[in-house]
């Protein structure tokens, strides 16, 4: 598992450029922006892509960065992410996560809502780390494909 220190994460955040459209995991659409990849991954936890993607699109259109989402009203976020389920818990978690984005931490996993899946997604899609700790099939399949592409 790749250690995701604040300096590395914020540097990637500053230098990210989103992609317009792509086939593959939802997080690929977000360029290498660790905050957006983390937010999308939080919505994807225990939720199908078909439910999470429209919520993610609206959420990121309405609140375009961690500063904006940190100041958002949790009730407004709840109404946007309701189709994902667990909307009250996720809304509070997204606000806390975003409010601590620029705070002091040694590893991204110290922030609220960042478990193995979210940390692995950020490591994989933003930093190319294919050593995964979670058991998610989509992440594992993409990591294996990335490893294969690098070998050829």
Residue pairs with C-beta under 8 A, 6 or more apart in sequence:
1 119
1 120
1 123
1 129
1 131
1 132
1 133
2 123
2 127
2 129
2 131
3 107
4 34
4 107
4 108
4 109
4 119
4 122
4 123
4 127
5 106
5 107
6 104
6 105
6 106
6 108
8 127
9 34
9 108
9 122
9 126
10 102
12 32
12 33
12 34
12 126
12 127
13 33
13 34
13 35
15 32
16 30
16 31
16 32
16 33
16 34
16 36
16 126
17 31
17 32
18 29
18 30
18 31
18 33
18 36
19 28
19 29
19 30
19 31
20 29
21 29
22 28
22 29
24 142
25 121
25 125
25 138
25 139
25 142
26 40
26 44
26 49
26 52
26 53
26 56
27 37
27 40
27 41
27 44
27 121
27 124
27 125
28 125
30 36
30 37
30 40
30 125
32 125
32 126
32 127
33 126
34 108
34 122
34 126
35 65
35 66
35 98
35 101
36 60
37 121
37 122
37 125
37 126
38 97
38 108
38 113
38 114
38 118
38 121
38 122
39 56
39 59
39 60
39 69
39 94
39 97
39 98
40 52
40 56
40 121
41 117
41 118
41 121
41 122
42 90
42 93
42 94
42 97
42 113
42 114
42 118
43 52
43 55
43 56
43 59
43 81
43 84
43 90
44 52
44 117
44 121
45 115
45 117
45 118
46 85
46 86
47 84
47 85
51 83
51 84
51 85
52 84
54 83
55 80
55 81
55 82
55 83
55 84
58 80
59 69
59 77
59 80
59 81
59 94
62 72
62 76
62 80
63 69
63 72
63 77
63 98
66 98
66 99
66 101
66 102
67 98
68 98
69 77
69 94
69 95
69 98
70 95
70 98
70 99
70 101
72 95
72 98
74 88
74 91
74 92
74 95
75 91
77 87
77 90
77 91
77 94
77 95
78 87
78 88
78 91
81 87
81 90
81 91
81 94
84 90
90 113
93 112
93 113
94 113
96 111
96 112
96 113
97 111
97 112
97 113
97 114
100 111
100 112
101 111
105 111
107 119
108 114
108 118
108 119
108 122
109 115
109 119
115 134
116 133
116 134
117 134
117 136
117 139
119 133
120 129
120 132
120 133
120 134
120 136
120 139
121 139
123 129
123 131
123 132
124 130
124 132
124 139
124 142
124 143
124 146
128 146
130 143
130 144
130 146
130 147
132 139
132 140
132 143
